[in-house]
Structures are given as C-alpha cells and as structure tokens.
C-alpha cells in the first residue's frame, strides 16, 4: 500500500474522517496502480464517498466483464 493510502487508513482509524475524505479527494484514481484501486475504493467507501468508490472500480469491473 502506498504511503498516502497508509496515512489515510490511519486517519480513518483514529476517527479523522473529514481529513481522510479531503486527502482522498485529492487523489486521482486513474493515476493509481491497478493493485491499489481496491484499497482506494475501500477507503473512499469507509468515509462515505460511495459514488467515488464505485467509479474507481468501474474500469476493473467493465474490463473483467468483456473477457
């Protein structure tokens, strides 16, 4: 897990959801490596960014449904 996502995980664990949400909104999911997208999606879900979570996983879901 990248350092940024690890730090955001820590923020969530200590209850600083607004700080975690702000940091997650600064990350562009399309620039993340594929293996980190599920971690990113899980973190966004945990802070209430459900639409962003689903949107981050869309390329993976649609790619898998085509094959």
N, C-alpha and C positions, 0 to 999 in steps of 0.2 A: 504494500500500500504506500502511495506517495506520502511525503511528509505533510503536505497540505491536508490531505484527507485524514491522516492520523490526527492532526491537530484539531480538525473539525469534529472527529469522533470524540476526542477528549472534551471539547466544549459541550457536546451533547450530553455526555456522561455526567458532567458537573452542573447541568441544567441551564447553560447559557445558550438557549435556543435562538434568540434573536441574533446573537453574534455568529452562531453557526450558520443560520439562514443567510445572513449578509455575505459571509465568506463563500457559501455555496453558490449564491447568485453571481459572484464574480468569476466563477469557473465556467469555461465554455466546454460542454461535454464532448463536442465533436473533436476537440483537441486532446482528449484523454485517450490513453491506450485502451484498446478493447477490454483487456483484462481488468481495468479499473472502473469500467462503466457500471458494473453491477454494484460495486461498493458505493460509487457516487449516487446511483439511483436509490440504494437503501438509505443513505444519509439524508437525501432530499425528502424521501418518504417520512423519515422519522421526525423531521422538523415541519411537516405539514405541506410540503411542496409536491403534492401528489401528481399534478399535471406535468411538472418538470421531470419527475421521476419516470413517468411513462414515456415522455418524449425522449429522454436519454436512452431508453431501451428500444425505442422503435426501430432503429437501423438493425439491431441484432435480431429482433423478432421477425421483421419482414425478410431479412436475408435468409433466416432459417426456414421460413415458410415457402420460399421459392425453390429450395433444393429438395 
